Amino acid sequence: MNHIIVNGNVSKGTINKNIYGQFTEHLGRCVYEGIYVKEEDNIPNVNGIRKDVMAALKNIQVPVVRWPGGCFADTYHWKDGIGPKEQRKTIVNTNWGGVTEDNSFGTHEFMEFATQLGCDVYFSGNVGSGTVQELSDWIEYCNMGGISPMANLRRENGQDEPWNVKYWGIGNEAWGCGGNMKPEYYADETRKFSTYMRNYDNEHPIYKIASGSNGPDYNWTKTVCERAGFMIDAITFHHYTVTYEWNKKGKATGFTKDEYYRLLHNTLIMDELVQNHSNIIKQYEKNGHKIGLIVDEWGTWFDVEDGTNPGFLYQQNTIRDAVLAGINLNIFNNHCDTVVMTNIAQMINVLQAMILTEGEKMVLTPTYYVYDLFKQHMNAHQMESYVDADILNEEDELKVPRLTVSASEKDGKALVTVVNLSESEAADVDVILTGLTASAITGRGITGDMNDHNSFENPDVVKIQDVAATLTNDGHGFTATLPKNSVCSFEVTLK
């Protein structure tokens, strides 16, 4: 028997809903075909936004979406994507596949998507090839309610009221595709750009996000926070999980048991990364000024599917991806005192996607269902939780914990999310609820063989199913059996 303790008396605070954020980049078929279609495509849509995709995203209550990149952001000039579509200039996506796009999806189209979805937006500004004036003008265009050159231009393009966009990124991957900068130089650029990122409405202040490090580059975080921390609200870092190494990413499907555990072993470094970056930013929080931590690119990155454009980063999505997503979301929940947003890469048709499309067809991935299982954690009161279980593969380099967990409480209900990392063994669990008394419980989860995935031919191989759970007589706990390689959530009604 494995034991879990959920301590209702100890908490790190509220789990920010934005931890469940998404990322969409002008990359492959993420935007065009995935979100945005044209009338000649004969796919049901509202103002160009796919109806089927919108319904699916609404179900998981997407809180915030990052756009337009990624590396694309630092080659994107926002004025190319406004005004009459027939007059917009075409551009070559030099980062992803060298394809030419017509800029028919720009600021207004993205805001139409966000309005339909009811989510906040996070714009990545162009620092690498852009100017201070360009980013300043974009903020004015989006947020100025009065009379000004950019506000008037927005009205000419059909949007009278300001959108009041809150989240603004000061570049992307400035250490790499965003300019190959040194941290000292980028910190100075951050100070300069931040100076001209104005608030146009005191009731809707903007939130300034600095481009952070590549995984464990702690010197980057330290340098930027030390030099510019007082001028930003948050700093990011990126971390993708590959099976072996960056030039040997591994396959999305058809992998071995060794590769299954190797990937899960590699993703567990996320806890260390979050803790170490958190320790650094806390040193530079002065005079009540908090600095949030954002992981605005994370997830699996595999070799692309055979026969697809290598620059489109299209990959399948299995139970293994779902287990990995559950592990990471549990980590983020348990660091909610510093982690204020994450954005899995990417929402549709790219890397660890929620949704795959092919013409008029759409399929939901195992990762999508993890977000469905976890969505009640959003804006909930985090509760400390512990696992007492054995370690899998303890004798070799690929050891992983059998279970990971996080827990929260909101509106008289607790949510306990547990991941079973074993690819072959179910896990009996005894959950002790300290400081809590339960009156009812329901369990749901996803499971399957490690290579199981949903395809256009077989879209329901992996889907949410009930998981039986039994309350103890005194209501201070419950027992359940977690299927092999599963992600489960237990909703507990509290007295």
PyMOL commands that set and color helices and strands:
alter all, ss='L'
color gray80, all
select helices_A, chain A and resi 17-20+39-41+51-59+71-75+78-81+85-87+107-117+132-143+149-156+183-195+218-231+257-267+269-282+310-312+319-334+366-377
alter helices_A, ss='H'
color red, helices_A
select strands_A, chain A and resi 2-7+21-23+45-46+49-50+64-67+91-92+100-101+120-125+167-170+207-214+234-241+292-300+339-345+355-358+361-364+381-388+391-392+400-401+403-410+413-420+427-434+438-446+465-466+469-471+477-482+486-494
alter strands_A, ss='S'
color yellow, strands_A
deselect
rebuild
show_as cartoon
